[in-house]
Amino acid sequence: MSMSADAAAITRLEDERFDAMIAGNFDRFAAIAHPDLMYTHSNGVTDSLSSYMDKCRAGFYVYHHIEHPIDKIVVQGDVGLVLGQMNADLTAGGVRKQLANTSVSVWIRHGDVWKLISYQPTPRS
């Protein structure tokens, strides 16, 4: 079964956003995100695009390694849902952590490009 052009574009953007975070390329992450981004962390805290970028630029979040296998992408019109995982080695607030999350990313078509508007991880036990 072949992947739709929209699903392929979203897959590439998922790779780009995680690569940008590992590289500390926060401008690239911000360019991929929708201005109204709601980024929820595995501890339940939700950031806006601005507050998340402020924390990343200040070094509160430092991503060392991220694996993000995708289980399924569902595209309905101008909305794309990415169901998968986010397994990460990061430093948050000065504390090194290992995350093992199931996640949902929500992408919306903004003009003629896809933008990340929401991210929600759930810790796996």
Buried (B, 14 or more C-beta within 10 A) or exposed (E): EEEEEBBEBBBEBBEBBBBBBBEBBBEBBBEBBBEEBBBBBBEEEBBBBEEBBEBBEEEEBBBEEBEBEBEEBEBEEEBBBBEBBBBBBBBBEEEEEEBBBBBBBBBBBBEEEBBBBBBBBEEEE
